[in-house]
Amino acid sequence: MQGMIHPSQTTGCLGIEQIIEWVLKNGDKYPGKHNTPTERTNPNQKPLEAKSQMLIIWRGLVTYLDNTLRGGHSVNIKKFGAFTFDIDTELPKISTRKISMEVDIDSQRAERKHVHHLKPRFVVDPELQALAIRYHGKEQVVNPKSQNSIFQKGFRMIYANPVPIAAACQMGKDVVEDTLRTIFLAIKDMIKYDHNLQLQFGFCNITFIDKNMKVHFAPYLTHELKDKDYEVTMRRSNSPVGDTWRTNTQAQFHQSTMGTMIKKPNQDVNGALNQKTEALKWMSMDMSSAAKMTK
């Protein structure tokens, strides 16, 4: 947890909807595919108006970040910052011969192996930190001197991948990349123009008030990171390599929170409606041509 936020401090802050409205209002300053409705990758889904399109992409980003952090990975968002962990490692705990009948032996072993204690952290990008001139600038993650970039800081760091976000939103990868790049560019511009912002990521809340940044992580994320079972999540792999090759990643994705983020339309119903629409189209053409012949 990085700085407690009192509810009165967020009064008057602009949220993601107002940021998107700012982008669309200043379309000449933020050109791109986000300004117009685009085709969906699922033909049964209709194009959305610009604001709804950007809101769904933001929702996809939040869901992606939440899943990635809870899966034991740190995530770096270009030109914004990195969500990561600060790890405090204890010495291995020595096993005792006394076995309690109230607690099963597997639980005792898990508790003994739980030596890595994680705390969620946000490492702000230097460009954004330069705008938040009242931010204390304290390093939230202690890293070796050989690590110089944000990407190197933290545990199992990866860049935010637009591909699963695009698949969850059923939009093109280029549209997702353009939208997210524009949103974070607008955030920097609005801070520069003395706007107070509140970014709600679900797992954390970031506010920029009077050019000072404060981060508050949700209790559920902190609680999960402290649990002894999270030690298993930190491993590179918990299954044999052969199982990885046999895993149907596409089916796994469709069953995940990202795969079910947008409800898929009923193809049978949509197919019937499309057939009726096509029939009406041909009927109108026949009627118009018959009217021309009678004249």
C-alpha positions as CSV (number, residue, x, y, z in Angstrom):
1,M,0.0,0.0,0.0
2,Q,1.5,3.3,-1.1
3,G,-0.2,6.2,0.6
4,M,-3.7,6.1,2.0
5,I,-6.3,8.1,0.1
6,H,-9.1,9.9,2.0
7,P,-12.4,10.0,0.0
8,S,-12.5,13.8,0.2
9,Q,-9.2,14.0,-1.6
10,T,-10.7,12.4,-4.7
11,T,-13.6,14.8,-5.0
12,G,-13.4,16.7,-8.3
13,C,-11.0,14.2,-9.8
14,L,-11.6,13.2,-13.4
15,G,-12.0,9.5,-14.2
16,I,-11.4,7.4,-17.3
17,E,-14.7,8.5,-18.9
18,Q,-13.7,12.2,-18.7
19,I,-10.2,11.3,-20.0
20,I,-11.8,9.6,-23.0
21,E,-14.1,12.5,-23.6
22,W,-11.1,14.8,-23.5
23,V,-9.4,12.6,-26.2
24,L,-12.5,12.6,-28.5
25,K,-13.1,16.3,-28.0
26,N,-9.5,17.0,-29.1
27,G,-9.4,14.6,-32.0
28,D,-7.1,16.8,-34.1
29,K,-4.5,16.5,-31.3
30,Y,-5.0,12.7,-30.8
31,P,-5.6,11.3,-34.3
32,G,-6.0,7.6,-34.8
33,K,-8.4,4.7,-35.2
34,H,-9.9,5.3,-31.8
35,N,-11.8,8.3,-33.1
36,T,-14.2,6.2,-35.3
37,P,-16.0,2.9,-34.9
38,T,-14.0,-0.1,-36.3
39,E,-14.9,-3.5,-37.4
40,R,-15.0,-6.3,-34.7
41,T,-13.1,-9.5,-35.2
42,N,-16.3,-11.4,-34.4
43,P,-18.7,-10.8,-37.4
44,N,-21.7,-11.2,-35.1
45,Q,-20.6,-8.2,-33.0
46,K,-21.5,-4.8,-34.3
47,P,-19.1,-1.8,-34.3
48,L,-19.3,0.5,-31.3
49,E,-19.3,4.2,-31.1
50,A,-15.9,5.7,-30.3
51,K,-16.4,6.3,-26.5
52,S,-17.8,2.8,-25.8
53,Q,-15.0,1.3,-27.9
54,M,-12.4,3.0,-25.8
55,L,-14.1,2.1,-22.5
56,I,-14.2,-1.6,-23.4
57,I,-10.5,-1.6,-24.3
58,W,-9.7,0.1,-20.9
59,R,-11.8,-2.6,-19.2
60,G,-9.8,-5.3,-21.1
61,L,-6.5,-3.7,-19.9
62,V,-7.7,-3.7,-16.3
63,T,-8.8,-7.3,-16.5
64,Y,-5.5,-8.3,-18.2
65,L,-3.4,-6.5,-15.5
66,D,-5.4,-8.1,-12.7
67,N,-5.0,-11.6,-14.1
68,T,-1.3,-11.1,-14.8
69,L,-0.4,-9.8,-11.3
70,R,-2.4,-12.5,-9.5
71,G,-0.6,-15.0,-11.7
72,G,2.8,-13.9,-10.3
73,H,4.0,-11.6,-13.1
74,S,4.9,-7.9,-13.0
75,V,3.6,-5.7,-15.9
76,N,5.3,-2.7,-17.4
77,I,3.1,-0.2,-19.3
78,K,5.1,2.0,-21.7
79,K,5.2,5.7,-20.8
80,F,3.2,5.1,-17.6
81,G,4.9,2.7,-15.2
82,A,5.2,-0.8,-13.9
83,F,3.0,-2.8,-11.5
84,T,5.4,-5.1,-9.6
85,F,6.2,-6.7,-6.3
86,D,8.8,-6.0,-3.6
87,I,10.0,-9.4,-2.3
88,D,11.2,-10.0,1.3
89,T,12.9,-13.4,1.5
90,E,13.3,-15.3,4.8
91,L,15.7,-18.1,5.6
92,P,14.1,-21.6,5.1
93,K,12.2,-22.7,8.1
94,I,13.4,-25.9,9.8
95,S,11.1,-28.8,10.0
96,T,10.0,-30.1,13.5
97,R,9.3,-33.7,14.5
98,K,6.2,-32.6,16.4
99,I,3.2,-33.0,14.0
100,S,-0.1,-31.4,15.0
101,M,-3.2,-33.5,14.3
102,E,-5.3,-30.4,13.9
103,V,-3.3,-29.2,10.8
104,D,-2.6,-31.7,8.0
105,I,1.0,-32.3,7.0
106,D,0.6,-30.7,3.5
107,S,-0.5,-27.4,5.1
108,Q,2.5,-27.5,7.5
109,R,4.9,-28.1,4.6
110,A,3.4,-25.2,2.6
111,E,3.8,-23.0,5.6
112,R,7.4,-24.0,6.0
113,K,8.2,-23.4,2.4
114,H,6.5,-19.9,2.5
115,V,9.7,-17.8,2.7
116,H,9.0,-15.2,0.0
117,H,6.8,-12.4,1.2
118,L,5.5,-10.0,-1.5
119,K,4.1,-6.5,-1.4
120,P,2.5,-4.9,-4.5
121,R,4.2,-1.8,-5.8
122,F,3.9,0.7,-8.6
123,V,7.1,2.1,-10.2
124,V,6.3,5.3,-12.1
125,D,7.8,6.0,-15.5
126,P,10.5,8.8,-15.4
127,E,8.5,10.8,-17.9
128,L,5.4,10.7,-15.8
129,Q,7.3,11.3,-12.6
130,A,8.8,14.5,-14.1
131,L,5.2,15.9,-14.5
132,A,4.2,14.9,-10.9
133,I,6.6,17.4,-9.4
134,R,5.2,17.0,-5.9
135,Y,5.6,13.2,-5.9
136,H,8.2,12.1,-3.2
137,G,10.1,10.1,-5.8
138,K,11.0,7.3,-3.3
139,E,12.0,4.0,-4.9
140,Q,9.4,1.4,-4.1
141,V,11.4,-1.5,-5.2
142,V,15.0,-2.2,-4.0
143,N,16.9,-3.5,-7.0
144,P,20.6,-4.3,-7.8
145,K,22.7,-1.4,-9.2
146,S,23.1,-3.3,-12.5
147,Q,19.4,-2.8,-13.2
148,N,18.7,0.6,-14.8
149,S,15.4,0.4,-16.6
150,I,11.8,0.0,-15.4
151,F,11.5,-3.2,-17.3
152,Q,14.3,-4.8,-15.2
153,K,12.8,-3.8,-11.9
154,G,10.6,-6.3,-10.0
155,F,9.7,-10.0,-10.3
156,R,9.2,-11.7,-13.7
157,M,8.6,-8.4,-15.5
158,I,6.8,-8.4,-18.9
159,Y,5.4,-5.7,-21.1
160,A,1.7,-5.3,-21.3
161,N,0.6,-7.5,-24.3
162,P,-2.2,-6.0,-26.5
163,V,-3.0,-9.3,-28.1
164,P,-5.0,-10.9,-25.3
165,I,-6.7,-7.5,-24.7
166,A,-7.7,-7.4,-28.4
167,A,-9.0,-11.0,-28.2
168,A,-11.1,-10.2,-25.1
169,C,-12.5,-7.0,-26.6
170,Q,-13.0,-8.7,-30.1
171,M,-11.2,-5.9,-31.8
172,G,-8.1,-5.5,-33.9
173,K,-4.6,-5.4,-32.2
174,D,-3.8,-2.1,-34.0
175,V,-7.0,-0.5,-32.5
176,V,-6.1,-1.6,-29.0
177,E,-2.5,-0.4,-29.3
178,D,-3.7,3.0,-30.7
179,T,-6.3,3.4,-28.0
180,L,-4.1,2.6,-25.0
181,R,-1.2,4.7,-26.4
182,T,-3.6,7.7,-26.8
183,I,-5.2,7.3,-23.3
184,F,-1.8,7.3,-21.5
185,L,-0.6,10.3,-23.7
186,A,-3.8,12.2,-22.7
187,I,-3.2,11.4,-19.0
188,K,0.3,13.0,-19.2
189,D,-1.2,16.0,-21.0
190,M,-4.0,16.5,-18.5
191,I,-1.5,16.3,-15.6
192,K,0.6,18.9,-17.4
193,Y,-2.5,21.2,-17.6
194,D,-3.2,20.9,-13.8
195,H,-6.1,18.4,-14.0
196,N,-6.7,16.1,-11.0
197,L,-7.1,12.5,-12.1
198,Q,-8.2,9.2,-10.5
199,L,-7.4,6.0,-12.4
200,Q,-9.3,3.0,-11.0
201,F,-7.6,-0.3,-12.0
202,G,-9.7,-2.5,-9.7
203,F,-6.7,-4.0,-8.0
204,C,-5.4,-0.5,-7.3
205,N,-6.3,3.2,-7.4
206,I,-3.9,5.8,-8.6
207,T,-4.6,9.5,-8.1
208,F,-2.8,12.6,-9.4
209,I,-3.9,15.6,-7.2
210,D,-2.0,18.9,-7.5
211,K,0.7,17.1,-9.4
212,N,1.3,14.6,-6.5
213,M,0.8,10.9,-7.1
214,K,-0.6,8.5,-4.6
215,V,-1.2,4.7,-5.1
216,H,-3.6,2.6,-3.0
217,F,-3.7,-1.2,-3.6
218,A,-6.9,-3.2,-3.0
219,P,-6.9,-5.3,0.2
220,Y,-7.7,-8.5,-1.7
221,L,-4.5,-8.3,-3.7
222,T,-2.4,-7.8,-0.7
223,H,-4.1,-10.6,1.1
224,E,-3.6,-13.0,-1.8
225,L,0.1,-12.2,-2.0
226,K,0.6,-12.9,1.8
227,D,-1.1,-16.3,1.5
228,K,1.2,-19.4,1.8
229,D,-0.3,-20.9,-1.4
230,Y,1.1,-18.0,-3.5
231,E,4.6,-19.5,-3.1
232,V,3.5,-22.1,-5.7
233,T,2.3,-19.3,-8.1
234,M,5.8,-17.8,-8.1
235,R,7.3,-20.9,-9.7
236,R,8.1,-20.8,-13.5
237,S,6.0,-24.0,-14.0
238,N,4.0,-26.4,-11.8
239,S,3.3,-29.1,-14.5
240,P,5.5,-31.3,-16.7
241,V,6.5,-30.0,-20.1
242,G,4.4,-32.6,-21.8
243,D,1.2,-31.2,-20.3
244,T,2.1,-27.7,-21.7
245,W,2.2,-29.1,-25.2
246,R,-1.1,-30.8,-24.8
247,T,-2.9,-27.8,-23.3
248,N,-5.6,-26.2,-25.5
249,T,-4.7,-22.6,-24.9
250,Q,-7.6,-21.3,-27.0
251,A,-10.2,-23.2,-25.0
252,Q,-8.4,-22.1,-21.8
253,F,-8.6,-18.5,-22.8
254,H,-12.4,-18.7,-23.7
255,Q,-13.0,-20.0,-20.1
256,S,-11.0,-17.3,-18.4
257,T,-12.2,-14.0,-17.1
258,M,-10.8,-12.3,-20.2
259,G,-12.5,-14.8,-22.6
260,T,-15.9,-14.2,-20.9
261,M,-15.5,-10.5,-20.5
262,I,-17.8,-9.8,-23.4
263,K,-20.9,-12.0,-23.8
264,K,-20.8,-13.8,-27.1
265,P,-24.0,-13.3,-29.2
266,N,-26.1,-16.4,-30.1
267,Q,-24.9,-17.3,-33.6
268,D,-28.2,-19.1,-34.5
269,V,-30.3,-16.1,-33.6
270,N,-28.0,-13.7,-35.4
271,G,-27.8,-16.0,-38.4
272,A,-31.6,-16.0,-38.7
273,L,-31.8,-12.2,-38.3
274,N,-29.2,-11.7,-41.0
275,Q,-31.1,-14.0,-43.4
276,K,-34.3,-12.0,-42.8
277,T,-32.4,-8.7,-43.3
278,E,-30.9,-10.1,-46.5
279,A,-34.3,-11.2,-47.7
280,L,-35.8,-7.8,-47.0
281,K,-32.9,-6.2,-48.9
282,W,-33.7,-8.3,-52.0
283,M,-37.4,-7.7,-51.7
284,S,-36.9,-3.9,-51.6
285,M,-34.7,-4.2,-54.7
286,D,-37.3,-6.2,-56.6
287,M,-40.1,-3.7,-55.6
288,S,-38.0,-0.7,-56.7
289,S,-37.2,-2.4,-60.0
290,A,-40.8,-3.3,-60.6
291,A,-41.9,0.2,-60.0
292,K,-39.5,1.5,-62.6
293,M,-40.8,-0.9,-65.2
294,T,-44.4,0.1,-64.8
295,K,-43.6,3.8,-65.5
